[in-house]
Amino acid sequence: MRDLEDEYRRAQGPEGEWNPERLRQLLHTRLRGDQVIVVSNREPYIHEKDGDRVIVKRPASGLVTAVEPVMRACSGTWIAHGSGNGDRQVVDSHDRVRVPPGREEYTLRRLWLTAEEEKGYYYGFANEGMWPLCHVAHVRPVFRESDWQAYREVNQRFADAVVAEARSENPIVLVQDYHFALLPAMIRAKLPRATILTFWHIPWPNPESFGICPWRREILQGMLGSTILGFHTRYHCKNFLETVDRYLEARIEHEYSTISFQEDTTLIEAYPISIEWPTEATVASWPSIQACRAKLEGRLNVGSDHKIALGVDRFDYTKGILERLHAVERMLEKCPEWVGRFSFVQVAAPSRGSLEEYKSFQDRIHQVTARINERFGRPGYMPVHLLAQHFAHDAVNELYRGADVCVVTSLHDGMNLVCKEFVAARDDRQGVLILSRFAGAAREMPESLIVNPYHVEETADAMLRAITMPAAEQRERMSSLRMTVREFNVYRWAGRMLADAGRTRLRERIEARVQRHQDGQTDAAPLLARG
């Protein structure tokens, strides 16, 4: 087995740049073209009615940003909740549609949820319970028995869809995020030979925090149906191992990061997620830095010497939007000479607006924005521009290219891809990234200005340093950041997980072969004795 695994590693070749072709090669050679099935709540493409026609949108989602390029490289099937009001019009009789539109590189299989199911499973248990529980964001998790029942039922429906879409008894299934904690064990019950890779896109809390959940044992047991369970950082892996140790009777091998539970073994590994690095053709299609800058100056009605900082987030209390607004206010208090010469633009895509916690948070952001603008604004000038709307990816990219500073002040984040998108957009090697130490990306991107978002003074000082940073220092920092993001791209993230899956599948085949050989010898022993 060791010899064969060494041969497998040699066949992978030296560590080089990961790209779609290398990922496809990995699938077709190391995984023998095995079927790949992705399961997520959010779909990569949404079909919406626009009068008599149906238009296609890509949702604002870090998960979609990361996983969609992988599926385009690997083909296969993506199972998701069909949430668009035009989704049913474009699927076939089996609720399938080929995507992306015009290229049709993989299959999207849609499941339909009732309003009641979505309320209990998604808005209830997943986003009022698991989301604040895992982010430890000083928002009390809410757990209701009815939400838990809906969560279980919807997880089972997705598990049944995986079984229906599987073309063999051992597909590779990529389960995405906290919406499907029960799904791995449910799939394992129906497809015991499947290789199940679960990736948890949000943080994992310490055992004491997780202990709040009334159904902690069921959630842990569900997740341990995975062959491989991935988190963004080693710290989250450590928290999960300690949580299992606290609440389940399981054998934990800390040296190998494995958990053995009910005769199955799960590898717990860190896979820092990333983005698709733009190709030369993509970069060539972008508007110039100068054009993006001029467009942004026109939007804000400011001159070319004006400094512009940018935040891009969903409207979520974990993203630190309120804290960065307080930092902007403090910087203008300390440095009044920047009043009229500095603006902060916050893109905040509406999210989960039906939940009371989110509605009150959005109201507070609008109130603080109005207060700062009233305090420091003057005719023709506002220090804060709140753009509470969805922006297409190309529009956000133009903002990245036009701004002087990107501010990411997450209070707790699994990784955060905004910071990586900003770096990828800056092919001029200018611009400064301010990054929260509580985002997983901080461990990979030390050349950014790392801040504690709870410390308003520190963040305000970082903003001042960013807008006064010399061009040479910006170039040095951004060049290093770009090298990191380019090397550690989304294909490397997927490739490492799939390579680990390939090794697991190889080991299982070898063990099965050895077992058959031993069984054959055992069966032959009585014959030899009689002979």
LUMKE-678662 format. One record per residue (C-alpha): z, x, y. Coordinates in steps of 0.001 Angstrom, whole numbers, plus 500000, padded with zeros to 6 digits. Layout:
! LUMKE-678662
PT / z / x / y
PT / Z / X / Y
...
//
This chain:
! LUMKE-678662
PT / z / x / y
PT / 500000 / 500000 / 500000
PT / 500822 / 502823 / 502408
PT / 497494 / 504527 / 501669
PT / 495590 / 501325 / 502276
PT / 497433 / 500663 / 505531
PT / 496659 / 504225 / 506710
PT / 493022 / 503572 / 505885
PT / 493201 / 500319 / 507883
PT / 494550 / 502153 / 510932
PT / 491865 / 504843 / 510675
PT / 489196 / 502162 / 510466
PT / 490408 / 500700 / 513756
PT / 489450 / 503932 / 515432
PT / 491111 / 505623 / 518408
PT / 492755 / 503554 / 521089
PT / 490068 / 502872 / 523678
PT / 489142 / 500177 / 526137
PT / 489571 / 496671 / 524811
PT / 486709 / 494281 / 525571
PT / 485167 / 491129 / 524021
PT / 482951 / 493146 / 521702
PT / 485853 / 495168 / 520325
PT / 487812 / 491975 / 519766
PT / 484889 / 490372 / 517928
PT / 484535 / 493514 / 515802
PT / 488221 / 493362 / 514910
PT / 487847 / 489759 / 513792
PT / 484680 / 490298 / 511803
PT / 485750 / 493532 / 510070
PT / 489548 / 493647 / 509849
PT / 489987 / 489884 / 509544
PT / 486734 / 489311 / 507638
PT / 485505 / 486661 / 510019
PT / 488521 / 484442 / 509309
PT / 488791 / 481202 / 511261
PT / 490878 / 481303 / 514462
PT / 492566 / 478119 / 515721
PT / 494392 / 477990 / 519068
PT / 496916 / 475234 / 519823
PT / 498130 / 474546 / 523356
PT / 499188 / 471551 / 525391
PT / 496840 / 472307 / 528279
PT / 493105 / 472279 / 527615
PT / 490834 / 475030 / 528970
PT / 488356 / 472532 / 530480
PT / 489028 / 469079 / 531913
PT / 486325 / 466448 / 532319
PT / 486886 / 464167 / 535311
PT / 484934 / 461089 / 536447
PT / 483247 / 461463 / 539824
PT / 481498 / 458157 / 540492
PT / 478771 / 457769 / 537890
PT / 478929 / 461371 / 536717
PT / 481440 / 463561 / 534900
PT / 482397 / 466948 / 536358
PT / 484143 / 469849 / 534626
PT / 487226 / 471607 / 536005
PT / 489293 / 474583 / 534853
PT / 493017 / 473894 / 535265
PT / 495272 / 476245 / 537232
PT / 497145 / 477759 / 534312
PT / 498243 / 481277 / 533410
PT / 497941 / 480352 / 529746
PT / 494310 / 479257 / 530136
PT / 493566 / 482362 / 532227
PT / 494796 / 484552 / 529369
PT / 493664 / 482713 / 526238
PT / 490259 / 481347 / 527256
PT / 488515 / 484773 / 527381
PT / 489909 / 485481 / 523922
PT / 488416 / 482292 / 522499
PT / 485058 / 483071 / 524090
PT / 485140 / 486390 / 522275
PT / 486372 / 485009 / 518951
PT / 484751 / 481556 / 518731
PT / 486835 / 479183 / 516591
PT / 488596 / 475961 / 517592
PT / 491010 / 475176 / 520444
PT / 493229 / 472091 / 519912
PT / 494718 / 470590 / 523084
PT / 495810 / 467386 / 524787
PT / 492842 / 465600 / 526364
PT / 494211 / 464816 / 529829
PT / 491076 / 464248 / 531923
PT / 489923 / 460703 / 532684
PT / 486406 / 461677 / 531569
PT / 487428 / 463604 / 528443
PT / 486666 / 460776 / 526015
PT / 483119 / 460364 / 527337
PT / 481971 / 463846 / 526283
PT / 483534 / 464284 / 522817
PT / 481829 / 463463 / 519523
PT / 483114 / 461045 / 516876
PT / 485655 / 463672 / 515752
PT / 486984 / 464222 / 519310
PT / 485269 / 467605 / 519579
PT / 483194 / 469140 / 522374
PT / 481601 / 472569 / 522632
PT / 482692 / 474713 / 525608
PT / 482276 / 476443 / 528025
PT / 479680 / 474078 / 529505
PT / 476248 / 475607 / 529227
PT / 477323 / 478441 / 526913
PT / 479120 / 476553 / 524121
PT / 480924 / 479525 / 522583
PT / 483766 / 477661 / 520839
PT / 484964 / 474151 / 519946
PT / 487542 / 472157 / 521911
PT / 489293 / 469516 / 519786
PT / 491161 / 466959 / 521869
PT / 494203 / 464899 / 520916
PT / 495070 / 461756 / 522834
PT / 498647 / 461017 / 523879
PT / 499941 / 457726 / 525216
PT / 501701 / 457659 / 528583
PT / 504994 / 457127 / 526747
PT / 504393 / 460101 / 524426
PT / 503489 / 462356 / 527348
PT / 506552 / 461228 / 529281
PT / 508946 / 462039 / 526412
PT / 507320 / 465126 / 524876
PT / 505863 / 466872 / 527939
PT / 507685 / 465739 / 531071
PT / 510921 / 465046 / 529233
PT / 511901 / 467514 / 526525
PT / 509461 / 470344 / 527352
PT / 509770 / 470377 / 531159
PT / 513148 / 468822 / 531911
PT / 514795 / 470487 / 528920
PT / 513160 / 473670 / 527604
PT / 511647 / 474921 / 530895
PT / 514893 / 475161 / 532931
PT / 516839 / 476188 / 529813
PT / 514620 / 479256 / 529222
PT / 514188 / 480199 / 532886
PT / 517928 / 480021 / 533652
PT / 516790 / 478846 / 537104
PT / 520022 / 477165 / 538248
PT / 518526 / 473758 / 537466
PT / 520462 / 471769 / 534897
PT / 518449 / 471097 / 531713
PT / 518194 / 467424 / 530741
PT / 518195 / 466513 / 527036
PT / 517581 / 462950 / 525827
PT / 517394 / 461772 / 522217
PT / 514230 / 459751 / 522969
PT / 512514 / 462828 / 524451
PT / 513445 / 464865 / 521368
PT / 511958 / 462239 / 519064
PT / 508716 / 462202 / 521077
PT / 508625 / 466025 / 521011
PT / 508969 / 466053 / 517210
PT / 506325 / 463369 / 516724
PT / 503776 / 465049 / 518998
PT / 504387 / 468429 / 517352
PT / 503674 / 466784 / 513993
PT / 500461 / 465246 / 515299
PT / 499236 / 468659 / 516440
PT / 500223 / 470166 / 513072
PT / 498164 / 467481 / 511300
PT / 495214 / 468315 / 513586
PT / 495473 / 472011 / 512644
PT / 495372 / 471097 / 508947
PT / 492367 / 468831 / 509560
PT / 490470 / 471557 / 511461
PT / 491270 / 474350 / 508967
PT / 488264 / 475331 / 506835
PT / 490393 / 477298 / 504362
PT / 493972 / 477477 / 503142
PT / 494703 / 480618 / 505188
PT / 493368 / 480315 / 508761
PT / 494750 / 482319 / 511687
PT / 496593 / 479921 / 513983
PT / 497625 / 480937 / 517519
PT / 500386 / 478592 / 518717
PT / 500928 / 478716 / 522463
PT / 504182 / 478223 / 524319
PT / 507333 / 476136 / 524542
PT / 505590 / 472798 / 524009
PT / 505309 / 473585 / 520290
PT / 508550 / 475158 / 519100
PT / 508517 / 472985 / 515935
PT / 504825 / 473442 / 515159
PT / 504887 / 476741 / 513178
PT / 507196 / 475407 / 510447
PT / 505230 / 472154 / 510303
PT / 501979 / 474061 / 509761
PT / 503677 / 476353 / 507238
PT / 504730 / 473304 / 505190
PT / 501088 / 472173 / 504831
PT / 499330 / 475581 / 504876
PT / 501782 / 478068 / 503333
PT / 499183 / 480873 / 503300
PT / 498201 / 480513 / 506966
PT / 498849 / 483405 / 509339
PT / 500676 / 481812 / 512272
PT / 500973 / 483771 / 515529
PT / 503234 / 482057 / 518043
PT / 503307 / 483365 / 521591
PT / 506132 / 482231 / 523883
PT / 504756 / 482446 / 527432
PT / 508075 / 481897 / 529228
PT / 511330 / 483910 / 529059
PT / 513792 / 483584 / 526201
PT / 517413 / 483205 / 527384
PT / 520564 / 484802 / 526024
PT / 522376 / 483058 / 523143
PT / 525017 / 481497 / 525387
PT / 522410 / 479842 / 527598
PT / 520313 / 478663 / 524660
PT / 523408 / 477181 / 523058
PT / 523246 / 474337 / 525608
PT / 520387 / 472779 / 523634
PT / 521641 / 470090 / 521204
PT / 518780 / 470840 / 518772
PT / 518975 / 474634 / 518888
PT / 518942 / 475062 / 515098
PT / 515873 / 472860 / 514629
PT / 513985 / 474751 / 517355
PT / 514825 / 478160 / 515883
PT / 513879 / 477019 / 512375
PT / 510591 / 475675 / 513688
PT / 509729 / 478936 / 515432
PT / 510602 / 480980 / 512335
PT / 507718 / 479302 / 510536
PT / 505629 / 481900 / 512404
PT / 504254 / 484995 / 510706
PT / 504468 / 486792 / 514048
PT / 506436 / 485602 / 517070
PT / 505485 / 487240 / 520360
PT / 507235 / 487505 / 523715
PT / 506274 / 489309 / 526916
PT / 509039 / 491925 / 526908
PT / 511425 / 493719 / 524574
PT / 514279 / 492114 / 526458
PT / 513097 / 488624 / 525465
PT / 512676 / 489794 / 521850
PT / 516243 / 491108 / 521879
PT / 517538 / 487790 / 523241
PT / 515730 / 485874 / 520493
PT / 517067 / 488121 / 517702
PT / 520599 / 487690 / 519047
PT / 520129 / 483925 / 519346
PT / 519046 / 483635 / 515692
PT / 521967 / 485850 / 514687
PT / 524330 / 483498 / 516522
PT / 523071 / 480140 / 515245
PT / 521319 / 480626 / 511871
PT / 522124 / 482178 / 508513
PT / 519270 / 484677 / 508406
PT / 518739 / 488347 / 507512
PT / 517814 / 490356 / 510596
PT / 516355 / 493863 / 510355
PT / 516799 / 495166 / 513899
PT / 515076 / 498454 / 513078
PT / 511865 / 496627 / 512128
PT / 512339 / 493574 / 514416
PT / 512015 / 491154 / 511499
PT / 513888 / 487988 / 510562
PT / 513983 / 486710 / 506986
PT / 514768 / 483006 / 506759
PT / 514289 / 480717 / 503754
PT / 512145 / 483251 / 501862
PT / 509771 / 483797 / 504814
PT / 509719 / 486835 / 507109
PT / 508818 / 486735 / 510806
PT / 507924 / 489786 / 512875
PT / 509361 / 489611 / 516421
PT / 507206 / 491697 / 518742
PT / 506520 / 492231 / 522465
PT / 502932 / 491635 / 523596
PT / 502676 / 491847 / 527401
PT / 499992 / 489346 / 528371
PT / 497327 / 490139 / 530939
PT / 494018 / 489020 / 532444
PT / 490341 / 489569 / 531769
PT / 489273 / 492641 / 533743
PT / 486205 / 491748 / 535849
PT / 482884 / 493232 / 534745
PT / 480584 / 495102 / 537117
PT / 478305 / 492055 / 537231
PT / 481247 / 489822 / 538149
PT / 482382 / 492155 / 540927
PT / 478804 / 492360 / 542243
PT / 478728 / 488552 / 542532
PT / 481868 / 488428 / 544701
PT / 481575 / 488087 / 548490
PT / 482431 / 491331 / 550264
PT / 485960 / 492187 / 551358
PT / 484782 / 491914 / 554966
PT / 483345 / 488425 / 554382
PT / 486545 / 487245 / 552645
PT / 488635 / 488660 / 555459
PT / 486512 / 487009 / 558139
PT / 486712 / 483654 / 556339
PT / 490513 / 483881 / 556091
PT / 490836 / 484874 / 559760
PT / 488700 / 481885 / 560672
PT / 490871 / 479554 / 558578
PT / 494015 / 480804 / 560363
PT / 492363 / 481221 / 563772
PT / 493586 / 484820 / 564123
PT / 492072 / 488164 / 565104
PT / 491094 / 491158 / 562957
PT / 494313 / 493045 / 563777
PT / 496464 / 490187 / 562407
PT / 498465 / 490903 / 559221
PT / 498280 / 488274 / 556476
PT / 500556 / 487934 / 553445
PT / 499719 / 485604 / 550572
PT / 501585 / 483728 / 547852
PT / 499786 / 481887 / 545023
PT / 501841 / 479694 / 542697
PT / 502279 / 476309 / 541156
PT / 504778 / 474175 / 543067
PT / 507676 / 475211 / 540823
PT / 511313 / 476070 / 541520
PT / 511152 / 479178 / 539288
PT / 508492 / 480893 / 541444
PT / 510779 / 481852 / 544329
PT / 508697 / 480102 / 547023
PT / 511790 / 479065 / 548982
PT / 513236 / 482584 / 548796
PT / 510044 / 484188 / 550143
PT / 509939 / 481696 / 553030
PT / 513471 / 482717 / 553931
PT / 512333 / 486360 / 553780
PT / 509430 / 485615 / 556168
PT / 511873 / 483938 / 558545
PT / 514276 / 486872 / 558357
PT / 511533 / 489428 / 558989
PT / 510432 / 487587 / 562139
PT / 514084 / 487417 / 563241
PT / 514548 / 491171 / 562800
PT / 511129 / 492151 / 564147
PT / 510151 / 489672 / 566857
PT / 507258 / 491930 / 567862
PT / 505416 / 490558 / 564786
PT / 505593 / 486961 / 566017
PT / 501986 / 486063 / 566754
PT / 500702 / 489077 / 564770
PT / 501743 / 488084 / 561231
PT / 501061 / 485000 / 559095
PT / 502129 / 483983 / 555623
PT / 499812 / 481784 / 553524
PT / 501334 / 479945 / 550555
PT / 498994 / 478314 / 548050
PT / 501090 / 475842 / 546047
PT / 499196 / 473846 / 543432
PT / 500940 / 470481 / 542822
PT / 502727 / 470416 / 539470
PT / 504865 / 467870 / 537564
PT / 505245 / 465787 / 540696
PT / 506594 / 462820 / 538733
PT / 509822 / 464711 / 537964
PT / 512642 / 464214 / 540469
PT / 513589 / 467921 / 540502
PT / 510032 / 468880 / 541456
PT / 509669 / 466176 / 544105
PT / 512887 / 467211 / 545857
PT / 511849 / 470884 / 545642
PT / 508453 / 470157 / 547236
PT / 510124 / 468161 / 550012
PT / 512441 / 471062 / 550748
PT / 509557 / 473548 / 550935
PT / 507764 / 471318 / 553457
PT / 510968 / 471035 / 555513
PT / 511601 / 474797 / 555588
PT / 507947 / 475472 / 556470
PT / 508144 / 473018 / 559369
PT / 511386 / 474607 / 560598
PT / 509959 / 478150 / 560587
PT / 506783 / 477039 / 562349
PT / 508785 / 475152 / 564954
PT / 511034 / 478130 / 565508
PT / 508405 / 480897 / 565739
PT / 505155 / 479047 / 566336
PT / 503335 / 478893 / 569624
PT / 500128 / 477196 / 570803
PT / 497304 / 478247 / 568466
PT / 499641 / 480162 / 566113
PT / 501681 / 479199 / 563044
PT / 503574 / 481856 / 561074
PT / 503484 / 479862 / 557802
PT / 500482 / 478022 / 556355
PT / 501366 / 475869 / 553352
PT / 498274 / 474909 / 551342
PT / 499661 / 472359 / 548881
PT / 496479 / 471775 / 546917
PT / 494516 / 473006 / 543923
PT / 492205 / 475948 / 544605
PT / 489356 / 476946 / 542299
PT / 489540 / 480442 / 540814
PT / 486767 / 481772 / 543079
PT / 488525 / 480408 / 546172
PT / 491815 / 482058 / 545171
PT / 489959 / 485314 / 544517
PT / 488582 / 485210 / 548073
PT / 492129 / 484821 / 549392
PT / 493249 / 487834 / 547324
PT / 490407 / 489905 / 548781
PT / 491103 / 488822 / 552350
PT / 494894 / 489229 / 552492
PT / 496842 / 492377 / 553330
PT / 499811 / 491618 / 551049
PT / 500420 / 489540 / 547924
PT / 504006 / 488319 / 547443
PT / 505277 / 487437 / 543946
PT / 508988 / 486594 / 544058
PT / 509611 / 484772 / 540770
PT / 513279 / 484053 / 540099
PT / 512539 / 484419 / 536368
PT / 509100 / 484762 / 534806
PT / 507707 / 485603 / 531410
PT / 505002 / 487865 / 532834
PT / 503232 / 486438 / 535935
PT / 499475 / 486898 / 536143
PT / 499059 / 486350 / 539895
PT / 500061 / 489953 / 540553
PT / 497466 / 491191 / 538055
PT / 494742 / 488932 / 539467
PT / 495440 / 490308 / 542959
PT / 495138 / 493893 / 541735
PT / 491882 / 493136 / 539878
PT / 490428 / 491536 / 543019
PT / 491048 / 494586 / 545204
PT / 488141 / 496852 / 544340
PT / 488557 / 498336 / 547849
PT / 491879 / 499798 / 546638
PT / 493682 / 498371 / 549646
PT / 496413 / 495774 / 549861
PT / 500091 / 495864 / 548874
PT / 501826 / 493998 / 546061
PT / 505440 / 492827 / 546488
PT / 506814 / 491968 / 543049
PT / 510068 / 490458 / 541787
PT / 512080 / 492565 / 539392
PT / 512631 / 489362 / 537390
PT / 508944 / 489026 / 536498
PT / 507938 / 490626 / 533203
PT / 505078 / 492392 / 535006
PT / 507573 / 494509 / 536995
PT / 508028 / 496766 / 533969
PT / 504301 / 497545 / 533905
PT / 503683 / 497767 / 537662
PT / 506266 / 500087 / 539257
PT / 503789 / 501110 / 541986
PT / 504307 / 497714 / 543618
PT / 507221 / 497145 / 545996
PT / 509866 / 495840 / 543582
PT / 512389 / 493429 / 545125
PT / 515302 / 491202 / 544195
PT / 514103 / 487809 / 545488
PT / 517689 / 486559 / 545788
PT / 518295 / 489338 / 548346
PT / 516552 / 487956 / 551432
PT / 517152 / 491096 / 553495
PT / 515559 / 493333 / 550852
PT / 512474 / 491124 / 550565
PT / 512117 / 490925 / 554360
PT / 512264 / 494712 / 554573
PT / 509631 / 494982 / 551836
PT / 507323 / 492667 / 553807
PT / 507683 / 494853 / 556891
PT / 507022 / 497977 / 554838
PT / 503949 / 496343 / 553260
PT / 502286 / 495317 / 556521
PT / 502920 / 498769 / 558053
PT / 501969 / 500848 / 554983
PT / 499364 / 503561 / 555699
PT / 495940 / 503070 / 554099
PT / 496276 / 506305 / 552090
PT / 499512 / 505137 / 550447
PT / 497973 / 501734 / 549747
PT / 495012 / 503425 / 548074
PT / 497234 / 505605 / 545897
PT / 499412 / 502720 / 544756
PT / 496535 / 500293 / 544185
PT / 494471 / 502837 / 542239
PT / 497344 / 503355 / 539809
PT / 497937 / 499610 / 539479
PT / 494250 / 498984 / 538787
PT / 494201 / 501606 / 536033
PT / 497162 / 499882 / 534351
PT / 495765 / 496341 / 534561
PT / 492312 / 497473 / 533420
PT / 493686 / 499282 / 530348
PT / 496297 / 496663 / 529442
PT / 493932 / 493694 / 529694
PT / 493943 / 490350 / 527889
PT / 491737 / 491643 / 525068
PT / 494287 / 494344 / 524297
PT / 497006 / 491669 / 524256
PT / 495042 / 489571 / 521775
PT / 493782 / 492591 / 519845
PT / 497283 / 493912 / 519184
PT / 498447 / 490515 / 517915
PT / 495375 / 490041 / 515730
PT / 495583 / 493619 / 514424
PT / 499191 / 492968 / 513403
PT / 498008 / 489741 / 511761
PT / 495315 / 491698 / 509930
PT / 497863 / 494170 / 508584
PT / 500044 / 491288 / 507423
PT / 497128 / 489620 / 505640
PT / 496122 / 492914 / 504034
PT / 499669 / 493490 / 502801
PT / 499808 / 489978 / 501342
PT / 496523 / 490513 / 499490
PT / 497767 / 493824 / 498076
PT / 501078 / 492305 / 496985
PT / 499245 / 489431 / 495303
PT / 496965 / 491902 / 493483
PT / 499928 / 493996 / 492344
PT / 501713 / 490862 / 491143
PT / 498672 / 489753 / 489140
PT / 498458 / 493210 / 487600
PT / 502134 / 493147 / 486649
PT / 501794 / 489640 / 485217
PT / 498818 / 490827 / 483169
PT / 500810 / 493745 / 481780
PT / 503693 / 491427 / 480915
PT / 501366 / 489049 / 479087
PT / 499810 / 491944 / 477166
PT / 503125 / 493481 / 476057
PT / 503751 / 491156 / 473048
PT / 500208 / 491759 / 471799
PT / 500675 / 495523 / 472021
PT / 503983 / 495252 / 470204
PT / 502413 / 493246 / 467383
PT / 499524 / 495658 / 467217
//
